Amino acid sequence: MGNPRILVIPYPAQGHVTPLMELSHRLVDHGFSITFVNTDFNHRRVRDAFGNEVEGEGSIHLVSIPDGMEPGEDRNHLGKLTDGISKVMSSEFRKLLKKINGFEDDKISYVIADVNMGWALDIAAEFQIPGAAFWPASAFLLAFLFSTNKLVDDQVTDEYGTPINGEKMIELCPNTPAMHPKNFLWISLGDFTTQKIVFEYAKRNIKAIENMEWLICNTSFDLEPGALNFFPQILPIGPLSATNQLEPLTGSFWPEDETCLKWLDQQQQGSVIYVAFGSFTVFDPVQFQELALGLELSNRPFLWVVRPDITQGTECEQLYPKGFKERVGSRGKMVGWAPQRAVLAHPSIACFISHCGWNSTVEGLSNGVPFLCWPYFADQFVDESYICEIWKIGLSFQRDERKIINREEIKSKVEQLLNNKSFKERALKLKGLVTNSVKENGTSNRIFNNFIEWMKC
């Protein structure tokens, strides 16, 4: 009998794979072996991005199952992806568990499932395998999802999640972000069909996890006391990024361009604007060009992550403003994907222009980096509220009459943020709090150790 084997299954999106891979590394440190389940599509992407390093991770075994979509279909269409997951992945997951626990000596002892894959815990229970649910975003957002039935009962939304009073801000509890109905998770993801699919899917998953003994979350008491006091079933074990352990296998879907770290070594301390928008954000050509010109106008060095698919329809190489690359020269560094944890930990970083996904948010604050917030969809508006209104470690951008964040606004907000030392001071204070939470005897560390003991019993 070897180390206990844990099966880990994330929702098939980068912002979910990354923190569950981080958690898997922490579990390996405590003697567990991991079977990590990606979709076939994402499994190929991780293998392509990491090559031999994937094979070298002895205690993390990568496996995959189909996601129910055709090879050429758009996985960024969350309605179709969620529909495929609902119809195909559960039966494929059942087959996988049956295969592993029926034919292999090294059986699965526990299943840790993303809350967004809560159905996997119901299937694990069929095999009498104990499970735990992991939430990769803010505790506030999970508490909000637990309130979906109440939203319907109180006539805040109809049965499909559509707000009945579309302009009234919703406040769940004190010291948490107020939400505009247009930013409800399921509303911001696309059309009405997508909204209905995601709303129903979220309700089913919440039902699957509502009685779990372990509902762990990548947050800390210092970050979200309001939400965690309001919903004490949510157990903070993070931020996982605050441990500052950099692993070779991050689960990234794109190859990480490490040349940017050498470039950062050549920049002055606290001088570089880091610009990255996660795995989903898409820009139209006008907005892409205004961002480029805003970075040029800032007259500061910048590192800009330009994903190959970040612009609609046209390759971004053709969209850079005429003469932009020549004018910025070595002051600007553009990469397709960056080793973000290492970048944010680099002393030359001054601030982070971010889409405000939860992983980027906690990675930035774990390194004491102030933010300029550019949310795109989903939970990113909530995270923007935390950053600007509650923690006060960043500023929001304002859009002009075209709904564009223009170059002058970018230049202005960079100057406001970097000329006011209080943003950096508050960011460093928050870094100290979250770093302490994951250290020995910190609040998150104690909960994590109790979780480990539960699985070793």
Secondary structure, DSSP 8 states (H G I E B T S, - for coil): --S-EEEEE--SSHHHHHHHHHHHHHHHHTT-EEEEEEEHHHHHHHHHHHTHHHHH-TTEEEEEE--SS-TTS-TT-HHHHHHHIIIIIHHHHHHHHHHHHHH-SS-EEEEEEEGGGTHHHHHHHHTT--EEEEE-S-HHHHHHHHTHHHHHHTTSB-TTS-BSSTT--EE-STTS-EE-GGGSTTTTTSSHHHHHHHHHHHHHHHHHHTT-S-EEES--TTT-HHHHHH-TTSEE---GGGG----S----SS---THHHHHHHTS-TT-EEEEE-TTT--B-HHHHHHHHHHHHHHTS-EEEE--TT-BSSS-GGGTS-TTHHHHHGGGEEEESS--HHHHHTSTTEEEEEE---HHHHHHHHTTT--EEE---STTHHHHHHIIIIIS--EEE----TTS---HHHHHHHHHHHHT-HHHHHHHHHHHHHHHHHHSTT-HHHHHHHHHHHHHH-
